[in-house]
C-alpha cells in the first residue's frame, strides 16, 4: 500500500473560484490546484507552492485550513491512501478571465510539463469538480 500526503487549494478572488482543466487530458475533469506535499514541507507551504506552480500567480493570502481527511483510493482501483489537507487562499492580484499555464514540475513522475487552462467560475453558480476536489467547496462558499 502506498501512502501520500497531499494538499487541495481552493483559490478565490472576490466572488469567484479558480479552476483548471488539463488541455491534453480533458477526461481528468475540472480541478483545483493541489498536489503532493514534499518531504519535510509543511502542508500550508505546500498549498502555496502548488498554487504558484499550477497557476503562475503569486499574490495569495495565508492559507486557511478547511479540513483534513484520509482518503482510501482502493475502491477506485488504486493501492494508495492519501492524507489530504484542504486549504482556502484568496488571490489579491489582477484577475484575468482565462489563461494557459505550463506546470513545470508535475507530480506524476513524467517530468514533462503539463499545460493547464485556468479560469474563474462564479462561487454562486454550478461548479462541478473532479473527485475529491469538490468535497469541501460548500465550506468555501459559506466562508
N, C-alpha and C positions, 0 to 999 in steps of 0.2 A: 504494500500500500504506500502510495506517495502522499506526503503532507506538504502543504504550501501555505504561506501567509500572503494575503492579497488585500489590496485596497480597491474601493469603488469610490469615485469622487463626483458628487453632484455639483456642478458649477452653475450658478445663477447670476444673472445681471438684470436688475430691475425685476420685470415680470416674466422672464424667460429662462429656460433651461438649455444648456449647451449639450448637444448630442452629436454623434458622428456615425457614418457608415463606412465600411471598408469598400473602397472603389472596386477592387478586383474580386472581392468575395461578398457579393450582396446577400447571400444566404446567411451571413454572420449576424444579420439583423442590426437594428439601431441600438447603439450602446452609449454609455458614458465613459469618460476616461477612467483608467484604472490599470492595475497590473500587480506583478509580484513584488513583495517587499524584499529588498536585498538584505543579505546577512549583515547584522549589526545596525540596520536602519530602523528608525522609529516609524511607526505607521503614519503619523501625521506628516512627517518629512517625505515619506513615500507617496502620499496623496498629492503633495505639491509637485514632487518630481515628475510623477506620471502625468499630472495635469499639464505641466510645461512641455514634456516630451511629446505628448499626443496632440496638443493644440497649437503649439508655437506661441502661446500667450504667456504673460508673466505677471500681470497686476492682480494677484489674488490675495484675499484676506487670509487670516489664520484659519486653518481647517477646524471645523467643529464636528466632533464625533456624534454621529446619529445613532449608530447601532454597531454591535459586534455579533457575529454569528458563525457557527461551524456549519459548513456545507459539505455533505457527503455526496460525491458525484457517482457513486456506484449505481444508483438507479438510472443514470444517464449513460451508462456504458463505459465509464472511466474509473480506473482504480486510483482515486485521488480524494483526499479530504482537504478542504480549504478552510483555514481560519481567516474569516473576512472582516475587515473594518470598513464601515461606510461613513464617509465624511461629506460635509457640505462646505463649500467655499463660495465666496462672492467674487465676481470679477468687476474691477473698477476701471478698466481701460476702455479704449474706444471700441465700440461694438460694430462689427461687420456682419451683415446678414448671413453670408455663406462664403466659405473659402476651403481650399485644399491645403493639406499639410502632410509632409512625409515624416513619419516617425522613423528616426534613425537607429533606435535601439529596441527593436521588437523583442518581446519576451518568449517568442515561440521557438527560439533556438536557431532560426534560419539565418540570422544576421543580414537579411535582406530588408531594406527599408520598405515600410508599408504606407501606402497612400490612403489618407482618410479624407472624407468630405465632411466638414463640420458646419453646423447650422444651429440656430436658436429656435426653440419651439415655445409658444406661449404656455406658461405654467397652468393657466386655467383651461387649456384645451386638452384634447385627447393626445396622450403620449404613450406609445407602445414601445417598450424597451425589451431587448433580448434577455431572456433568462433572469438571473439574479440581479441584473442591473436595475430592474424596476421595483424590487421588493420594498424599498423604503422611500419611494417617490412621494407618497402621501405625507410623510413626516416633513419633507422639504416644502411641500405646498402649504402646510399648516404653520410653518415657522416664519 
